[in-house]
Amino acid sequence: MFKSTWKKVGLAAGLSLTLITAACGGSGDGSEGDSEESVSEQLGYEITGIESGSGVVNASIDATETYDNLAGWEVTPTSSGAMATALGDAIENEEPIIVTGWTPHWKFAKYDLKYLKDPEGVYGEEEVIKTMVREGLEGDQPEAYQVLDNFNWTVEDMNAVMLDVSDGAEPADAAADWVAENEEKVSEWTDGVEAVDGESLKLVYVEWDSEVASTNVVATVLRDLGYEVEITPVDNSFMWQAVAEGEADGMVAAWLPATHGSQFEEYGDQMVDLGANLEGAKIGAVVPEYMDIDSLEDLEPAE
């Protein structure tokens, strides 16, 4: 009796296991793992970019041509805002994604992210953000020139403004709050600078979160000194062209040597380089920390 009962139980258990295995797509020959998509397949062999022509997008395209294992990959240009939205949506659902990234950027304060290692050095080394002004500005508007020359802050400073904006604050309000909370640092930029009476000043910037932050902060400081400051978002090439041709007075948004390298080569000798306003900037391919890859070399070519 006992033998008969256990035989029936064993048969039922075996049948149940067979049905479960079949429902899960298993074949019992180890091929179940072959049906699972790799990370590269889940990504659709795609890197989500920002604006077409930006340095980090161009570097990412170079990466697909430099690394044999990235053969067939595509870099999809979008915008910095669309990239951030796609990243946030992927993280909310814990899905894989690779984006073109840079620091400073608020996303590193909001999410757990990492740069993929770049053994070939396609993305270059550490970058700086420089202030560039039109020729003749020092003579025409010496007070503004001095503030722009003195302007210097840190990655942490910029992140604070960017994060405030990402949480819903207007850029001008976030900048004004930061200036009010950092009087000692701001006083170093305005030391010895006299107030003016309504002089006009035009600044241009590329509409990245980092440059929205820096340009609004500088504009706030200059307005507090009496300047009427007009800030205009433009694309990368026109930002450089506008300063070179005197259509704008300056910018605090020159990422060098890699990101704006081609623009600097074309226009750099037609403007005045006031040096770095921020050090420790970086560009690269960025993924959420939960993704089980650490290097561009961990990816697979498109089939």
C-alpha positions in Angstrom: 0.0 0.0 0.0 2.7 2.5 1.0 4.7 1.6 -2.1 1.7 2.1 -4.3 0.9 5.5 -2.7 4.4 6.9 -3.0 4.6 5.7 -6.6 1.5 7.7 -7.4 2.8 10.8 -5.6 6.1 10.5 -7.4 4.4 10.2 -10.7 2.2 13.2 -10.0 5.2 15.3 -8.9 7.1 14.3 -12.0 4.2 15.3 -14.3 3.8 18.6 -12.5 7.5 19.4 -12.9 7.3 18.5 -16.6 4.3 20.8 -17.1 6.0 23.7 -15.3 9.2 23.3 -17.3 7.2 23.2 -20.5 5.3 26.4 -19.5 8.6 28.2 -18.8 10.0 27.2 -22.2 12.7 24.9 -20.8 13.8 21.9 -22.9 15.8 20.0 -20.3 18.9 20.2 -22.4 20.3 23.5 -21.0 19.0 25.6 -23.9 16.7 27.6 -21.6 19.5 30.1 -21.0 20.0 30.5 -24.7 16.4 31.9 -25.0 17.2 34.8 -22.6 18.2 38.1 -24.1 21.6 39.5 -23.4 22.0 43.0 -22.0 23.0 44.2 -25.5 19.9 42.6 -27.0 17.7 44.2 -24.3 19.3 47.6 -25.1 18.5 47.1 -28.8 22.1 47.9 -29.5 21.4 51.5 -28.9 23.0 54.4 -26.9 20.6 57.2 -26.1 22.2 60.5 -26.9 21.6 64.2 -26.6 21.7 66.9 -29.3 23.2 65.8 -32.6 26.7 67.3 -33.1 27.5 67.5 -29.4 30.9 66.3 -28.3 29.6 63.4 -26.2 27.4 62.2 -29.1 30.3 62.4 -31.6 32.5 60.5 -29.1 29.9 57.8 -28.7 29.7 57.4 -32.5 33.5 57.1 -32.5 33.2 54.4 -29.8 30.9 52.3 -32.0 33.5 52.5 -34.7 36.5 52.0 -32.4 35.3 49.0 -30.4 34.9 45.8 -32.5 32.2 44.6 -30.0 30.1 47.7 -30.7 29.8 46.9 -34.4 26.2 47.6 -35.6 25.4 49.8 -32.5 23.5 53.0 -33.1 23.7 56.3 -31.2 20.3 58.0 -31.2 20.4 61.8 -30.9 17.6 63.3 -28.8 18.0 66.3 -26.4 19.4 66.6 -22.9 15.9 66.7 -21.6 14.7 63.7 -23.5 17.7 61.8 -22.5 17.1 62.5 -18.8 13.4 61.5 -19.2 14.4 58.2 -20.9 16.9 57.5 -18.1 14.4 58.2 -15.4 11.8 56.0 -17.0 14.2 53.2 -17.3 15.4 53.4 -13.7 11.8 53.6 -12.4 11.2 50.2 -14.1 14.7 48.9 -13.4 15.3 48.4 -17.2 18.7 48.5 -19.0 19.7 51.8 -20.7 22.9 53.4 -21.8 23.0 57.2 -22.2 25.5 59.8 -23.2 26.5 61.4 -19.9 28.5 64.1 -18.4 29.4 65.5 -15.0 28.5 67.9 -13.5 24.8 66.8 -14.0 22.0 66.6 -11.5 21.3 63.0 -12.6 24.3 61.8 -10.6 22.9 63.4 -7.5 19.4 61.9 -8.1 20.3 58.4 -9.3 22.9 55.7 -8.6 24.9 55.8 -11.9 28.3 54.8 -13.2 30.4 55.5 -16.2 31.3 52.5 -18.3 35.1 52.0 -18.5 36.6 53.2 -21.8 39.9 51.3 -22.3 40.4 52.9 -25.7 40.1 56.4 -24.3 37.5 57.5 -26.9 35.8 59.9 -24.5 39.1 61.5 -23.5 40.4 62.5 -20.1 39.0 65.0 -17.5 37.5 68.1 -19.0 37.3 71.7 -17.9 34.5 74.3 -18.6 35.9 77.6 -19.7 34.7 81.2 -20.0 35.1 82.8 -23.4 34.3 86.4 -24.3 34.4 88.5 -27.4 37.4 90.5 -28.4 37.1 94.1 -27.1 34.9 93.3 -24.1 37.6 94.3 -21.6 37.7 97.8 -23.0 34.0 98.2 -23.6 32.7 96.7 -20.4 35.6 96.2 -17.9 33.3 95.5 -14.9 31.5 92.6 -16.7 34.8 91.4 -18.0 36.2 91.2 -14.5 33.3 89.3 -13.1 33.4 86.8 -16.0 37.2 86.5 -15.5 36.7 85.8 -11.8 33.9 83.4 -12.1 34.9 80.0 -10.7 32.9 77.3 -8.9 32.9 73.6 -8.2 31.0 70.5 -9.4 29.1 70.5 -6.0 28.1 74.1 -6.5 26.7 73.4 -10.0 25.0 70.2 -8.9 23.1 72.2 -6.2 21.6 74.5 -8.8 20.8 71.8 -11.3 19.1 69.6 -8.7 16.9 72.5 -7.6 15.9 73.1 -11.2 15.2 69.4 -11.8 12.9 69.4 -8.8 10.8 72.1 -10.4 12.4 75.5 -9.6 12.7 78.0 -12.4 16.4 78.4 -13.4 16.5 82.1 -12.5 15.0 81.4 -9.1 17.4 78.5 -8.4 20.3 80.7 -9.4 19.1 83.6 -7.2 18.7 81.2 -4.2 22.2 79.8 -4.7 23.7 83.3 -5.0 22.0 84.4 -1.8 23.3 81.3 0.0 26.9 81.7 -1.2 27.6 85.3 -0.6 31.2 84.7 0.4 32.1 82.9 -2.9 30.2 85.4 -5.0 32.0 88.3 -3.3 35.3 86.8 -4.7 33.9 87.3 -8.2 32.8 90.8 -7.6 35.7 92.0 -5.5 36.7 95.5 -6.6 34.0 95.6 -9.3 31.9 98.8 -9.4 28.2 98.8 -10.1 26.9 100.0 -13.4 23.7 101.7 -14.5 21.8 99.5 -16.9 24.5 98.5 -19.4 23.5 95.7 -21.7 25.2 92.4 -21.9 24.5 89.3 -24.0 25.4 85.8 -22.9 24.8 82.7 -25.0 24.8 79.1 -23.8 23.9 75.6 -25.0 20.8 74.3 -23.3 22.3 71.6 -21.2 21.3 71.5 -17.5 24.9 72.3 -16.5 25.0 75.4 -18.7 21.5 76.6 -17.8 22.8 76.6 -14.2 26.1 78.4 -14.7 24.7 81.0 -17.1 21.8 81.9 -14.9 24.1 82.2 -11.9 26.5 84.5 -13.7 23.5 86.5 -15.1 22.1 86.9 -11.6 25.4 88.3 -10.3 25.8 90.7 -13.2 22.2 91.9 -12.8 22.8 92.6 -9.1 25.6 94.9 -10.3 23.3 96.8 -12.5 23.6 95.1 -15.9 20.7 94.3 -18.1 21.7 90.8 -19.1 20.1 88.9 -22.0 20.8 85.1 -22.0 20.0 83.1 -25.1 20.1 79.3 -25.6 21.5 78.3 -28.9 23.1 75.2 -30.4 26.8 74.3 -30.0 28.1 75.8 -33.2 26.2 79.1 -33.0 27.2 79.6 -29.4 30.9 79.7 -30.5 30.1 81.6 -33.7 28.1 84.3 -31.9 30.9 85.1 -29.5 33.6 85.0 -32.3 31.6 87.4 -34.4 30.7 89.7 -31.6 26.9 89.0 -31.7 27.2 87.9 -28.1 29.5 89.2 -25.4 30.5 85.9 -23.9 29.7 82.4 -22.6 30.6 80.3 -19.6 29.9 77.0 -21.4 33.0 76.0 -23.3 33.7 72.3 -22.5 37.3 71.5 -23.5 39.3 69.8 -24.8 37.0 67.1 -26.2 33.3 68.2 -26.1 33.7 71.5 -27.9 37.1 70.6 -29.5 36.0 71.1 -33.1 34.3 74.5 -32.3 37.4 75.7 -30.4 39.5 74.8 -33.4 37.3 76.8 -35.7 36.5 79.8 -33.6 38.9 79.8 -30.6 41.4 82.3 -32.0 38.6 84.8 -32.6 37.8 85.3 -29.0 39.4 85.7 -25.6 39.9 82.7 -23.4 39.5 83.6 -19.7 40.4 80.1 -18.5 38.5 77.4 -16.5 35.5 78.3 -14.4 35.0 74.7 -13.4 37.4 71.7 -13.2 36.7 68.0 -13.0 34.1 67.7 -15.8 33.8 64.4 -17.6 31.9 62.8 -20.5 31.2 59.2 -21.2 28.7 56.3 -21.6 26.6 56.1 -18.4 24.4 53.3 -17.1 22.4 52.7 -13.9 24.4 51.1 -11.1 22.1 48.0 -11.1 23.2 47.0 -14.6 25.7 44.1 -14.5 28.2 45.7 -16.9 31.2 47.8 -16.1 33.0 48.5 -19.4 32.2 49.2 -23.0 34.0 46.0 -23.7 31.2 44.0 -21.8 28.8 44.7 -24.7 28.2 42.5 -27.7 28.0 43.4 -31.4 24.7 43.6 -33.1 23.9 40.5 -35.1 
